[in-house]
Structure formats: structure tokens, C-alpha cells
Amino acid sequence: MDRLTTNANSANLLDRYALNASWLIRLRWVAVVGQILTVVSAVTVFDVEIAWAPLVVIIGVTAFSNLVLDAWFRKRLRVQNSEMARLAPAAWDLILGLVMTMDMISLTVLLFVTGGVNNPFCFFFFVNLSLSAVVLSRNWAWALNSFSILGFGWLLLDFWSIDHPGFGISLQSIREIGRPTLQHAGLLASFATCSSVITYFMVRLTSSLQQQEQDLRLAQQAKAKAEKLEALGTLAAGAAHELASPLSTIAIVAKELETMILASPQTHDEDVLTDVRLMRSQVDRCRKILDRMAGHAGQTVGETPREVTVEVLWQEVVDGLPEVFRGRVTAVFSEKIKHQTLVLPFDAICQSIRGIVHNAIEVEPADSQVKVTVSAFQEPGDKGSSPSDSLTLLWKIQDNGPGMDPTTLSRVSEPFFTTKPPGQGMGLGVFLASSVIERLGGKLEFKSSLGKGTIVNIYLYSEHS
């Protein structure tokens, strides 16, 4: 499930970058239109003499690059369903980072040819920085912050002055004065401080929002999983109810047949009697399977926790296994672990551990060489006022079976996923066991590779006295 969560987070991250790219394209068109209107207004309304050629080139380059970016983005959207066509988050970050770096360069050059730091549009540095902190990763945001400080420093060093009475007294560049003044140093220091503070808080805000979004997504996934579990519990309870009557009828008929055979020595046949008794035992087994299915599906999660030792817990797990499987399971517990007292929902935990052990053997049920080793270790818990108030018991279930390939391993906890032939498994065992353990505050981990068996780590939190 951890791998599935990681894949889901990666997909959401890609969707976020795609959304940011679409908004960035729109904002760049707004910037192009705004630059054109500003230049036209400055010339026609305020009669400012400016260098037309570099302005047209810069605005033209921005517009052309946005056309290319828009065309590329639309193409990505058309093929986004293809995994091969998906860009990694780092690639998205690089592309958008380069685009915003080019915008920072364009803004710096525009300011350079239109009065430098005397141009009131210098404040747009902060707009670009805020946008970069939202759209890009933390590293890119801080890189652009450093780049903006260098750009502002360059504007202090030199720029093209605008000779217009409306500008009033303007700051001269360091090149014109011949040396930096206290005013130059103060402007650079204040700009660097403001840009760094804005970048810091915008990055923090963006990170917090992303974390909240991820927490909300995980909560929604947990809710959906709980709803599936409740639905399976309802299905299991309904199946048990519907099958109770025919199973009872079969049991009664089998009992009557056994009685008739034993009461009639003339028709007594040991083979038939054995078959009838087998029929009764299988009916009892069906009842137990339905009970366990209902329990695994969540009916026992609400049971009252009670004190039990690890030894008793394990014995109950073994007693519930088919007799042919018991000889292939070896338990390795220290004396301290055997007598460790736990407080937990007994039936739910037994059924979950039993399901994992049963699943490990059932991979190759006919191969007697496949063995399962179960061990347990105590780890200090993180709840309570001291480590003695709680513990985490790690159950390690290891088999020497065929193991799993990466694809199977990534899907092992999915509901209705099974590698067994049709009709021999529903693919619910691991999913239900994982759901029960997680709802009790524990965790299930799988480690496996082809030809090297499988290790299942079950972390169980338990209060103890």
C-alpha cells in the first residue's frame, strides 16, 4: 500500500504541475498585454521618450516563447493518459523554472532600458518571486530569489536614464557617479531582505498547503478503504446468513445418514460412513470459514481488548490453521516474548496473523519444502508518558517460497487481486488483514523478490501492564 500511496502522490504532483503550467501560460499572456499597454501609454499619454527597438524585441520574445510553451503544453494534455508521455516532476520543475528565469531576465532588461531602479515597475520583481514560490519547488524559488537580487544589483550598477520632467529627482547609477553610495547599498540590502522574506513565507505557505492537501487526500483514501471494508463486512454477514439454512440442512441430513448406517449392520459400509463424516466436517469448516470471513471483514474490530500473552495468541493462530499446514510453520519466540502480556482485540489479531501465515503457505500448498517461520520482537512504543506505557510488537513472517515480482508486490494489498487460478481465491485475504491491522493502529510491510521468498512485517501497537 505504501508503494500505491507513493504512486498516487506522484500522480497528484504531476497534476499540480500541469495546473501550474496552465495558469503560468495565462499569466504570461496577461503580462505581455500589460507590457504593451504600459509602453503605449507611456509614449502617447505621458510623452516619454524610450528606446522602442529593445522593448519590441523583449516583448516579442516573451510572446513567442509563450506560444511555444502553450503549443507544447496542449500536446502534453493530448497524450497525458500515456505513461510513456508523462513527464517526471523534476522535468516539469526544470521546464517551468527555465521559463520563469527567462521572465526574470526579460523584466530586468525591460527595467534596464526604462529607467532602472527609478522605474516604479521594479516592484514586479516581488510578483515574479511570489509566483515562483507557488509554481516551482523550494530550490527553484530560492534560486530565482538570488537571481532577482543579482538583477536588482545590476540595475543599481547601470541603466538607461529617461529624461522627463515628470520623473523629478532620480537616482543615478553607480556607473554615472563612479562609486556606490549609501543609498545604493541601502536599496540593495532592503531589496534582498524583502525578496528573501517574501520567498521564505511563500515557500512555507505553499508547503503547508501542499501538506494539508496530502493529509486530506490520505484521509479520503482511508475513508474510502473503511467504506470498502464495511461493504465487505456486510457482504460476509449476508453470505453467512443466507448459507446458514442450507448448511444446517446438509448437516442434519448427514447426521441422519450416519445414524442410519450405524443402526443397520446389514448396510454398514465404512467407506460410505467415512464420506458422510467427511461431509459433516466440511460443513463445519464452511461455517468456520464464513465466521472468519465476517471477522476479517471488520466485525471483530470493535471487540473489547483483553489481556493475553504472546504464547496464547500464537497458539490460537495455529489452532485455526488447517491441520496439514501446521507442521510447516515454525515459531521462534524468546521466553520473554512468550510471556509478554498484551492488551488487544484477541480475535481480530488472531484472524489477521492467521490469514497472512495461511496465505504464505497457500502460495505453494503442494510443495512441502515451502516453510514459514514466525518470530516476534518487542520495540518501545511512542505513546504514553514513558516507554513502559506501550510497546510495538513486530511479528516477522518469513517463507522460502517463490517470492513476488515488483508488480505483484506493489499490488499485494489491493482488494480482489490474486495470483491464484480462477475459482481458488478471491484476493481478499491480505487486504482484509491489512485493513484490520491498520484500523487497530498497526502497519503491514511486505518485502519480496523472485526466488528469495517473502517477509511480512506486522507492527502491532498494544497497551500492556
C-alpha positions in Angstrom: 0.0 0.0 0.0 2.9 2.4 0.6 4.0 2.0 -3.0 0.5 2.6 -4.2 0.3 5.7 -2.0 3.7 6.9 -3.4 2.4 6.4 -7.0 -0.8 8.3 -6.1 1.2 11.2 -4.6 3.4 11.3 -7.7 0.4 11.4 -10.0 -1.1 14.3 -7.9 2.2 16.1 -8.1 2.2 15.8 -11.9 -1.4 17.1 -12.0 -0.4 20.1 -9.8 2.5 20.9 -12.2 0.2 20.7 -15.1 -2.3 23.0 -13.4 0.5 25.5 -12.6 1.7 25.4 -16.2 -1.7 26.3 -17.5 -2.0 29.2 -15.1 1.5 30.4 -15.8 0.7 30.5 -19.6 -2.4 32.7 -18.9 -0.4 35.0 -16.6 2.3 35.4 -19.2 -0.3 36.5 -21.8 -1.6 39.0 -19.2 2.0 40.2 -18.7 2.5 40.6 -22.5 -0.7 42.6 -22.9 0.2 44.7 -19.8 3.6 45.5 -21.1 2.3 46.6 -24.5 -0.4 48.8 -22.8 2.2 50.3 -20.4 4.6 51.2 -23.2 1.9 52.6 -25.4 0.5 54.7 -22.5 4.0 56.0 -21.6 4.6 57.2 -25.1 1.1 58.5 -26.0 -0.2 59.8 -22.7 2.9 60.8 -20.8 5.1 61.6 -23.8 8.1 59.6 -22.5 10.9 59.1 -24.9 12.0 55.5 -24.7 14.0 53.1 -26.9 11.5 51.2 -28.9 13.7 48.5 -30.5 14.8 46.6 -27.4 11.2 46.9 -25.9 9.7 45.4 -29.0 12.3 42.6 -29.1 11.8 41.7 -25.4 8.0 41.7 -25.6 8.1 39.8 -28.9 10.4 37.1 -27.4 8.1 36.7 -24.4 5.1 36.4 -26.6 6.8 33.9 -29.0 8.1 31.8 -26.1 4.6 31.7 -24.6 3.2 30.5 -27.9 5.8 27.7 -28.0 5.0 26.8 -24.3 1.3 26.8 -24.9 1.6 24.6 -28.0 3.9 22.1 -26.1 1.5 22.1 -23.1 -1.6 21.4 -25.2 0.3 18.5 -26.9 1.2 17.1 -23.4 -2.5 17.3 -22.5 -3.5 15.2 -25.5 -1.1 12.4 -24.6 -1.3 12.7 -20.8 -3.1 9.3 -20.5 0.0 7.6 -21.8 2.5 6.7 -19.1 5.4 7.0 -21.5 4.3 10.5 -22.3 4.2 11.7 -18.7 7.0 14.0 -17.6 8.6 13.4 -14.3 8.1 16.1 -11.6 11.7 17.1 -11.9 11.3 17.6 -15.7 8.2 19.8 -15.1 10.2 21.7 -12.5 13.1 22.3 -14.8 10.9 23.5 -17.7 8.8 25.9 -15.6 11.9 27.1 -13.8 13.6 27.9 -17.0 10.5 29.8 -18.3 10.3 31.9 -15.1 14.1 32.5 -15.3 13.6 33.9 -18.8 10.7 36.1 -17.4 13.1 37.4 -14.7 15.7 38.2 -17.3 13.0 40.0 -19.5 11.8 42.1 -16.6 15.4 43.1 -15.7 16.2 44.1 -19.3 12.9 46.0 -19.6 13.7 47.9 -16.4 17.3 48.5 -17.6 16.1 50.4 -20.8 13.3 52.3 -19.0 15.0 54.0 -16.0 16.3 51.1 -13.9 15.5 51.4 -10.2 13.7 54.7 -10.8 11.0 52.8 -12.7 8.1 52.1 -10.3 7.5 48.7 -12.1 10.6 47.4 -10.1 8.0 46.1 -7.7 7.2 43.4 -10.2 10.3 41.5 -9.0 8.2 40.6 -5.9 5.3 39.4 -8.1 7.6 37.1 -10.0 9.2 35.8 -6.8 5.8 35.1 -5.2 4.6 33.3 -8.3 7.8 31.2 -8.4 7.3 30.1 -4.8 3.8 28.8 -5.7 4.6 27.2 -9.1 8.1 25.8 -8.5 10.0 23.7 -6.0 11.7 25.2 -2.9 15.2 25.1 -4.6 14.0 26.8 -7.7 12.2 29.5 -5.7 15.4 30.3 -3.7 17.5 30.2 -6.9 15.2 32.8 -8.5 15.3 34.9 -5.4 19.1 35.0 -5.7 18.8 35.8 -9.4 16.5 38.7 -8.7 18.9 40.2 -6.2 21.7 40.0 -8.8 19.3 41.6 -11.3 18.4 44.5 -9.0 22.1 44.9 -8.2 22.8 45.2 -11.9 20.1 47.9 -12.2 21.8 49.8 -9.4 25.1 49.5 -11.2 23.9 50.8 -14.6 20.7 51.6 -16.5 19.4 53.8 -19.3 18.1 57.0 -17.8 14.9 58.6 -19.0 15.0 62.4 -19.4 11.5 63.5 -18.5 10.4 66.3 -16.2 7.7 64.0 -14.6 10.4 61.8 -13.2 11.7 64.6 -10.9 14.8 63.8 -8.9 16.0 60.4 -9.9 18.7 58.1 -8.5 21.9 58.0 -10.6 23.6 54.6 -11.4 26.8 53.6 -9.8 28.5 53.9 -13.2 27.4 57.6 -13.5 28.6 58.5 -10.0 31.7 56.4 -10.2 31.3 54.7 -6.8 28.5 53.1 -4.8 26.7 55.4 -2.3 25.0 54.6 1.0 21.7 54.9 -0.9 22.7 52.2 -3.3 23.8 49.9 -0.5 20.6 50.6 1.4 18.4 49.9 -1.6 20.2 46.6 -2.4 20.0 45.5 1.3 16.3 46.3 1.6 15.5 44.6 -1.7 17.4 41.5 -0.7 15.7 41.4 2.7 12.2 41.9 1.3 12.7 39.4 -1.5 14.1 36.8 0.9 11.3 37.3 3.4 8.6 37.0 0.7 10.2 33.9 -0.7 10.6 32.3 2.7 7.0 32.9 3.7 5.5 32.0 0.3 7.5 28.7 0.3 6.4 28.0 3.8 2.8 28.7 2.9 2.9 26.7 -0.3 4.5 23.7 1.6 1.8 23.9 4.3 -1.0 24.0 1.8 0.5 21.0 -0.1 0.9 19.1 3.2 -2.7 19.8 4.1 -3.8 18.7 0.7 -1.8 15.5 1.0 -3.3 14.8 4.5 -6.8 15.4 3.2 -6.1 13.1 0.3 -4.9 10.4 2.7 -7.9 10.9 4.9 -10.2 10.5 1.9 -8.3 7.3 0.9 -8.6 5.9 4.4 -12.3 6.7 4.5 -12.8 5.0 1.1 -10.9 2.0 2.4 -13.1 1.9 5.5 -16.2 2.1 3.4 -15.0 -0.9 1.3 -14.3 -2.8 4.5 -17.7 -2.1 5.8 -19.3 -3.2 2.5 -17.3 -6.4 2.6 -18.4 -7.0 6.2 -22.0 -6.5 5.1 -21.5 -8.9 2.2 -19.9 -11.5 4.5 -22.6 -11.2 7.1 -25.2 -11.6 4.4 -23.5 -14.6 2.9 -23.3 -16.2 6.4 -27.0 -15.6 7.0 -28.1 -16.9 3.6 -25.9 -20.0 3.8 -26.8 -20.8 7.4 -30.0 -22.6 6.5 -28.7 -24.9 3.7 -25.6 -25.7 5.7 -27.8 -26.6 8.7 -30.0 -28.8 6.4 -26.9 -30.6 5.0 -25.6 -31.1 8.5 -28.9 -32.6 9.7 -29.2 -34.9 6.7 -25.5 -36.0 7.1 -26.2 -36.8 10.8 -29.3 -38.8 9.9 -27.4 -40.8 7.3 -24.6 -41.5 9.8 -27.2 -42.7 12.3 -29.0 -44.9 9.8 -25.7 -46.5 8.7 -24.7 -47.2 12.2 -28.2 -48.6 13.1 -28.2 -51.1 10.1 -25.4 -53.6 10.3 -26.5 -55.2 7.1 -25.9 -52.0 5.1 -23.0 -50.8 7.1 -20.2 -49.6 4.8 -17.1 -48.0 6.2 -16.4 -46.1 3.0 -19.8 -44.6 3.0 -19.6 -43.8 6.7 -16.3 -42.1 6.1 -17.7 -40.0 3.3 -20.7 -38.9 5.5 -18.4 -37.9 8.3 -16.3 -36.0 5.9 -19.4 -34.2 4.6 -20.2 -33.2 8.2 -16.7 -32.0 8.9 -16.7 -29.9 5.7 -20.0 -28.3 6.6 -18.4 -27.4 9.9 -15.4 -26.0 8.1 -17.7 -23.9 5.8 -19.3 -22.4 8.9 -15.9 -21.5 10.4 -14.8 -20.0 7.1 -17.9 -17.8 7.0 -17.3 -16.8 10.6 -13.7 -15.9 9.9 -14.6 -14.0 6.7 -17.1 -11.9 8.7 -14.4 -11.4 11.3 -11.7 -10.4 8.8 -14.2 -8.1 7.2 -14.3 -5.9 10.2 -16.8 -7.5 12.6 -14.2 -8.1 15.3 -12.5 -4.7 15.1 -15.0 -3.3 17.6 -14.4 -6.1 20.1 -13.2 -5.2 23.6 -9.4 -5.5 24.0 -8.3 -8.0 26.6 -5.1 -9.3 28.2 -3.4 -12.2 26.5 0.2 -13.5 26.3 2.0 -13.8 23.0 2.2 -17.6 23.6 -1.6 -17.9 23.9 -2.2 -15.6 21.0 0.1 -17.7 18.8 -1.5 -21.0 19.9 -4.9 -19.6 18.8 -3.4 -18.7 15.4 -2.0 -22.2 14.9 -5.2 -23.9 16.1 -7.2 -22.1 13.4 -4.9 -23.3 10.6 -5.7 -26.4 8.6 -4.0 -29.4 10.2 -2.0 -30.1 7.0 -0.4 -26.7 7.3 0.5 -26.7 11.0 3.6 -28.9 10.5 5.1 -26.4 8.0 5.0 -23.4 10.4 7.8 -22.8 12.9 7.6 -20.3 15.7 10.8 -18.7 17.2 9.9 -16.7 20.3 12.2 -15.9 23.2 11.0 -16.7 26.7 10.5 -13.0 27.4 8.3 -12.6 24.3 6.3 -15.7 25.0 5.2 -14.4 28.4 4.7 -10.8 27.3 1.2 -9.6 28.2 -0.6 -7.7 25.6 -3.9 -5.8 25.6 -5.6 -6.0 22.2 -8.6 -7.3 20.3 -7.8 -11.0 20.5 -10.0 -12.5 17.7 -9.2 -9.7 15.2 -5.5 -10.0 15.7 -5.5 -13.8 15.6 -7.5 -13.9 12.4 -5.3 -11.3 10.7 -2.0 -13.1 11.6 -3.5 -16.4 10.7 -4.6 -15.1 7.3 -1.0 -13.9 6.5 0.5 -17.2 7.6 -2.1 -19.2 5.7 -1.5 -17.1 2.6 2.2 -17.7 2.7 1.7 -21.5 2.7 -1.1 -21.4 0.2 1.2 -20.0 -2.5 2.6 -23.5 -3.0 0.3 -25.8 -1.0 1.5 -28.9 -2.7 5.2 -28.1 -2.1 6.1 -29.5 1.3 9.5 -27.7 1.0 7.9 -24.3 1.5 8.1 -23.5 5.2 7.1 -20.5 7.2 9.0 -19.1 10.2 7.3 -16.7 12.6 9.1 -14.6 15.1 8.3 -11.6 17.3 10.3 -8.7 18.7 9.4 -6.0 21.2 10.0 -2.4 20.2 9.4 0.6 22.5 6.1 2.4 21.6 5.7 6.1 21.2 2.5 6.6 23.1 2.1 7.2 26.8 4.3 9.1 29.2 7.1 6.6 29.1 8.2 3.6 27.0 6.7 1.2 29.7 3.2 2.5 28.9 3.1 1.0 25.4 5.0 -1.3 23.1 5.1 -2.1 19.4 5.3 -5.8 18.8 6.9 -6.7 15.5 5.7 -10.0 14.0 8.1 -11.3 11.3 6.5 -13.9 9.0 9.1 -15.3 6.6 8.7 -18.0 4.0 11.1 -19.7 1.5 8.5 -19.7 -1.3 8.8 -18.4 -4.9 8.6 -14.8 -3.9 6.9 -12.0 -5.8 8.0 -9.8 -8.7 7.8 -6.0 -8.3 4.4 -5.7 -10.0 2.8 -8.3 -7.8 4.5 -6.8 -4.7 3.0 -3.4 -5.5 -0.5 -4.8 -5.7 -0.4 -7.4 -3.0 -2.7 -5.4 -0.6 -5.2 -4.4 -3.3 -8.7 -5.9 -2.8 -9.7 -8.7 -5.2 -6.1 -9.0 -6.5 -4.9 -12.6 -6.6 -2.3 -14.7 -8.4 -4.2 -17.9 -7.8 -6.1 -19.7 -10.6 -9.8 -18.6 -11.1 -12.1 -20.1 -8.5 -9.3 -20.7 -6.0 -9.1 -17.3 -4.3 -11.0 -14.0 -4.0 -7.9 -11.8 -3.4 -9.3 -10.5 -0.1 -7.1 -12.2 2.5 -4.2 -9.7 2.6 -6.4 -6.7 2.0 -8.7 -7.6 4.9 -5.8 -8.5 7.2 -4.1 -5.2 6.3 -7.3 -3.2 6.9 -7.9 -4.8 10.3 -4.3 -4.2 11.5 -4.2 -0.6 10.2 -7.5 0.2 11.9 -6.1 -1.1 15.1 -3.1 1.3 14.7 -0.7 -1.1 13.3 1.1 -1.5 10.0 1.8 -4.2 7.4 5.0 -4.3 5.3 6.0 -6.7 2.5 9.5 -7.4 1.3 9.9 -9.9 -1.5 11.8 -10.8 -4.7 11.5 -13.7 -7.1 13.3 -16.8 -5.9 14.0 -15.4 -2.5 10.8 -15.8 -0.6 8.7 -13.2 1.2 9.0 -11.4 4.5 5.9 -9.8 6.1 6.4 -7.5 9.0 3.4 -6.8 11.2 3.7 -3.9 13.6 1.1 -4.1 16.4 0.6 -1.4 19.0 -0.5 -2.7 22.3 -1.1 -1.4 25.8 0.4 -3.6 28.4 0.7 -3.8 32.2 
